[in-house]
């Protein structure tokens, strides 16, 4: 046998091995991928594996697991059990005796899944001005006497917006206030000036930790796109802020934003009353998850009931905090959203910058419109994330055909608020988008408020969005070019790879 024929034989053998390996991968993964996974997600993964078996398998091994570590999950369960035990006497019908049964049912669902109780006696003030929310945060930080808890997905220093907040935190440390700061590792490390920001906090004596850090050499590794997306500020346990806004200037320190004049439109809320304790519990849980410590804040959970009882009423708002994310066994936010949407009888107004629903949420919204509920959806005319925005657009036709009215907030700004109202009974807002990522991959925080007064307040905010939006018609949308439709559908497929 000459060298040429020998090389051909070796090549043929390698080709045979490669083909056999690909066939084995395809057949094996058919029985693995669908386990405990949405059918649409399973089909997307299988499609990737069938086209590119080796590459698809590697991506599956890296990205398919959407759960946090067993240690984190067990710790979250202990927190939930502790809260449920100490607040089991707090019945929802005592706080809202005149609420419809479907509202009480949603409250019971939230408590069963997220453990935190319904609480009355709160004051909730919505803040729509980007700079105004920072001004109010700074004002409360400068009044702090005991501690300040700060938690954001993204942080980025600058002279005009975040700089004054950091200066206020530095002044607080100087007068003996304990300052704790949490930020998401990947969400913040990509922002220009990250190292300077962490050095500044260290030099100031601010205690800071990275949420969900990727540090494989320290055995801190997980699916890299599991992120902590919550936004929380608590001062002395008396006042708190939460919503959609990150601790960064309104253009997110992006050159593209400066060039186009793009800014993020946000919704924050200033909260007083017992709900502040719930926000503090969520912060304490996340703080203790990142590092074992002698000052473990979770020891204070034994006093949750006492704190709730002793917190003076600050207003008449009634609400319930709903934490969600891969640390829980269930998708708390998705289950709540579906429950509320199916309960709507008159009006449903939804705002979400990233709207990529799973089948259950899509059916809930379109079914509501088809049974006569007035449904409107506020989204961005031009999103800041290409694939997500194109995936979102793939749902517009079915929504419009069902009778959903879609309003697109005028470019170049990004409508980043996340909120919705149901009839005159329920207002919901927080950090959670209506997309698959927020349901499965992100740790989120959602606040559900009850009663016509809070609904009216949030409706006024959404009225301002409508004034800056253009309504999309079905005829206009169906006239798009075929290539645009094709791109949307491809992006939609990629959005389900979880």
C-alpha positions, 0 to 999 in steps of 0.5 A: 500500500503506497502513502497516498492510499494509506492517507486515504484510508486514515482519512476515511476512518476519521470521517467514519468516526466523526459521522458515528460520533455525530449520530451518537450525539444526536440520538443521545440528546433526543432523550436528554434535552427535553427533560424538565424543559419547555418544548419550544426550548428543547426543540431549539436546542435539538435543532442546534445539536442536529445542525452542529452536533459537537458545537451544539453539545458544547453550548448545551453543556455550558448554557443549558443548566438554568439553576444556581448551585445546590448551596444557593438553592438550599439557602434560599429555601431556608430563608423562605421557610423562616419567613413563612413560619414567622408570618403564617398568621398574616392573612391577606383577607385581613389586609384587604377584606374587600378585594376580589377573590382573584386578587386574594388568590394571587396574594396566596400564590406569591406567598407560597412561592416567594414567602413574603407576606402582603403588607399594608400601611405603606407609602409608595411614590413613583419617580419618573425623572432619571435625575430626580431618583438619584437626587432623592436617593442621595437625600435619604443617604445623607440622612442615614444613621445606621446602615445603607444597603445598595444593590444594582445590576449595573453600576458605573461612576460619572461626575453628574449622576452617580458621582454624587451618590458615591460621595454621599455614601463616602460621607455616610461611612465617615460618620459611622454608617455601615454601607453595603453595596452589591452589584452584578459581576458581568453586568458591571465589569463591562462598564468603562471605569470598573476597576476605578469604581471598585478601588474608590469604594474600597478606599472609602471603606464601603463594603462591596460584593459582586453578585454571581461572580465568575471566578472558576479558580475560586470554584465560583462557576455557573452558566455565565448568563445567570444574572442578578438583575435586582435594583434595591436601595434601603436606608436604615430600614425606614425608606427604600427605592426599587424599580427598573433603573440602574446606578449609571448615567442615562446613556449607560456610558455608551459611545453609541448613546452619545452619538444618537442622543439615546437615553434610558427612560426608567421608573423607580419608586420610593417606599416607606412602611413595612414593605421596606423590611421585605426589600431588606430581607431580599438584600440580606439574602443576596448579600449572604449568598455571595460570601460566608461572613461573621456578620451574616445578615440572615441572622436577623430573619428570626426577627422579621415578624417583630420588625413588621409589627413594629414598623409604623404605618407610613401610608395606605398602600397595600403591597407584596414583594415577589422575588424570583429567579433561578434560586427558586424552584418555580418561575415566581414572576411568570406564574404571577403575571399569568394569574393576573392577566387571566383574571383581567376583565376590563383593562390590561396595560403592559410596559416591557422593553424586552417582550419575548414571552413564552407560550403560556404568557403569549396565550394569556395576553392574546386570550385576554384581548380575544375575550374583550379585555382592552389590552395595550402594550408599550415597547421600544420603537428601536431596542438597544439589543439587536437579537432581543428586539428582533425576537420581540418583533416576531410576536407583533403580528399575532398580538395585533391580530388578537386585538392587542394595541401596540405603542412603540416609544419613539426612538432613539430613547429606550423605554426601560420601565417594567410595569403593568396594571390589571383593571382597577385592582392591581399595579405591578412594577419592578426589575422584571421584563416580560421575557424568557430571560427574566423568567428563567435566568435573572434574579428579579424583584417585583412589587405588586400593589393593590387598589384603585389609587395605586393603579391610577398612579401607575396609569398616569405614568403609562399615559405619559408613555402613550403620549411619546409613542406611535401606535403600530397597525396590523396593515403597517406591520404586514407590509414589511419586507420578507427579509425583515420577517426572516431575521425576526423569526431567526432571532425568535428561535435563538431567544428560546435557547435556555 
